[in-house]
Amino acid sequence: MPRIIRLSICLLVLFSNSLFAKELQQVTLQLSWYEQFQFAGYYMAKEKGFYNEEGLTVDIKPFDVKNQPITPQKVADGDIDFAVAKETLILSKSHSKRIVFLYALFQSSPLVLLSTKASKIDSFARFIDKRVMASIADAKQASLKAMLNANNVKEDDLIFLNHSHNIEDLINKKTDLMSAYISRAPYYLEKKGVQYNIFNPKDYGFDLYSDFLYTSEHFMANNIDTAKAFRKASLRGWQYAFDNIAETVDIVFDKYNEQNLTKEALLFEAREVKKLAYLNTTEIGSINENKIRKSFELYKVLGIEKDAIDFTQLIYDPKKPTIFLTEREKIYLEKIQKITICIDPNWLPYEGFDDNGKHIGINTEFLDIFREQLPVPLETVKTDSWSQSVEFAQQRKCDLLSLAGSTPERKKYLNFTSPYLVYPRVLVTKTNSPFINNFTLLANKIIGVPKGYAHQEIIKKDYPEIILVEVDTIKDGLQKVIDGSLYGFIGSLDTVGLFLESEYLGKLKVSGKFAPDRELGIAVRNDDPLLLNIFDKLVKNLSQEQINNITEKKTLVKYVEKVNYDILWWSLLIVIVIISAFIYRQHVLNSLNKKLNRKVAVKTKALLYLNASLELKIQERTKKIEHSKELLQSVAYRDSLTGIFNRHYLLEKSDSFFQESNLLNTPLSILLIDIDYFKKVNDVYGHLTGDRILKYFVSNIQKELRADDLFARYGGEEFILLLPKTNLDESSKVAEKLRRIIEKNPYNTDTLDTVINITISIGASQYQQGETLEKLIDKADSALYLAKEGGRNQVQIIDQEESDIKK
């Protein structure tokens, strides 16, 4: 072959490959600081081709200290597609920046304050008149300001210096305190052998999100698929970075290292960043609206922000979809009063109408999800058949057609959203018909299809030799197969399955399955393109988890390739029943002939047996009722978390304790127990850990109780212990014993690898004859108040008779 021809072929191949290659969409990402491991997830998503796999090519823009303050505006204006930002990003939203949070990488801000041990600044009391080196952005962060405010340190008490971002200034005493990232600065201090103190807002209950990935409402409204793809690939990049830290550090060191960081420094940062990303969660990028609201309220309380904020579209959550609309789409929806939809009234389990005309079926759950996101009503139009629904759509009597498939004929008056429901089409025949694997064998067979169904056009095209006959309804078609006027009927597996199970068992069977499965979405009148855009967004907002959860509720009918064993077993069972009935009848006749003279005795015996059986059933029912009562009492009187008695039980049972004390003239004491700083435990470690600590505390207390002591949860972290036959001195000894036990048994977390010290404060008082429970608790509460005021982790008692308080 001549060289020129070979060259021409090669050029032609290259040209054709480039012609058919998938074009990648270019997007931009703006970083919030200089290159380091803090952005490793984005680097790895790019290096490993995760962005390319999602159809994207990403331009990662380096940090520019001059442009950083205006980045949110650039994102809102569309000059930048995506950006990373610190916790102060929420202030941009309150200042009318139309931005959307895609996720929060850091579950707690890495920003802390550092001092050296040599400075002797080891408490907030030593902050007064000290120099603090912090950038303007750092000084605005609510986590730092809240920590200082909570510890009675005011801004006027500090001398602020411009930040040099040089840890040497802290070591050389050019500043007393320095704001820094916990993932970077401690490494350099340890490297130089400098001991240091960390003042971390997280340790004081201020664990605010940081390192948000965000975009604009405009981008979400016009490019939500791109936003989803970028978010997915970025999170995948972070997962890879954390699972392969050594490899990631090598890549960051070689290619993304404008600060010339050492590998050792990058490894230190990687480990700390991973801790922040997985703090109190197993899901990278977790973001909770309540926590965002809490941080914004913190800004308002601190006086940093006074404006309100609209949380409606602030957070993108795949599990709780919200629709992002363009300005044209918003104006369109403001003008119309409602949207109408026609459905298939005879297509259960997918959809239909009940006897009261209410729309039922699994598709109602999809439409309800759409309704939650739409600002206008979505109303169902009542029709008698699918063909009538199609006619209504053609005549514009309804705007939408539910669960409709695209066909050339329908495209003349309808447009179609992306599909969200898939169903298999099957052939139903009489039970004596053979199974069909090759549908060309149905040539010249009369097959029924519901009038107006899309697969009628498709089957005509694929199998023109089949004689298709329209039927009014699915039931009508199946009945005609039984009557013999049709050889078979084509319908959806789940729908015909309901009829086969309920009405045609042993008469009809599934004899074949058509490929491929049908994909259905929403059909929209083709003279309304904006409505199509809106509903396509709603469909694309559906997560696969939502689709699976809804579609799994439909009745499942198995497609059998060879022998229908269900029908065989049912037939065999029927034969056995008939034979058994015949044998039994003969036996009864013979028995009557032989024992006619004993008829009265037999009837009497039967009546006695019936009476005994009824009594037995009554006894069993009585036992069940008693058991139910016991269960209800357990629910009513037991605390659902700890399993001990609750306040309700304490209120009811206390009278019997008082009566016993009065009658026998024996002492009765009460302990009011409160877990110290429990709110802080919840704030720092999360409510799940708090619940575990409550159960752990209860189990330790229960080990020390007597059989007749009453231990109840009074509310939250407060518990009450009634001690019969126990005076005030004895109860104070019991209280002190319990206090020491709790103090010596800290809680070890499994997930956080952390030891949480627990202490309790206890107030004790003794019952005086004629007192109410409220009065007794009030005395114990007064003693408890003194215990808290005295520094907590102690026991205080109150003596009613002597009216003095002692420890």
NORWO-V474975 format. One record per run of one state. SS is the DSSP state (H for helix, E for strand, C for the rest). FROM is the first residue (numbers start at 1). LEN is the number of residues. Records with the same first field share a line. If there is no record, write none. Layout:
SS=FROM-LEN ; FROM-LEN
This chain:
C=1-2 ; 21-4 ; 31-6 ; 48-2 ; 54-2 ; 62-6 ; 78-4 ; 86-3 ; 95-4 ; 107-4 ; 120-4 ; 127-3 ; 134-2 ; 141-1 ; 151-4 ; 162-6 ; 172-5 ; 182-3 ; 192-4 ; 205-5 ; 244-1 ; 256-7 ; 278-11 ; 302-13 ; 316-11 ; 336-2 ; 343-3 ; 348-3 ; 354-5 ; 361-2 ; 374-3 ; 382-4 ; 395-5 ; 405-5 ; 413-1 ; 417-4 ; 431-8 ; 443-3 ; 451-4 ; 463-4 ; 472-2 ; 484-4 ; 503-5 ; 526-3 ; 542-2 ; 552-13 ; 595-1 ; 639-6 ; 665-3 ; 676-2 ; 686-1 ; 703-7 ; 716-2 ; 725-3 ; 744-3 ; 749-6 ; 757-3 ; 767-6 ; 790-5 ; 800-4 ; 807-1
H=3-18 ; 37-11 ; 50-4 ; 68-10 ; 89-6 ; 117-3 ; 124-3 ; 136-5 ; 142-9 ; 155-3 ; 168-4 ; 185-7 ; 201-4 ; 217-27 ; 245-11 ; 263-15 ; 289-13 ; 327-9 ; 363-11 ; 386-9 ; 410-3 ; 439-4 ; 455-8 ; 474-10 ; 493-10 ; 529-13 ; 544-8 ; 565-30 ; 596-42 ; 647-18 ; 678-8 ; 687-16 ; 728-16 ; 773-17
E=25-6 ; 56-6 ; 82-4 ; 99-8 ; 111-6 ; 130-4 ; 158-4 ; 177-5 ; 196-5 ; 210-7 ; 315-1 ; 338-5 ; 346-2 ; 351-3 ; 359-2 ; 377-5 ; 400-5 ; 414-3 ; 421-10 ; 446-5 ; 467-5 ; 488-5 ; 508-18 ; 638-1 ; 645-2 ; 668-8 ; 710-6 ; 718-7 ; 747-2 ; 755-2 ; 760-7 ; 795-5 ; 804-3
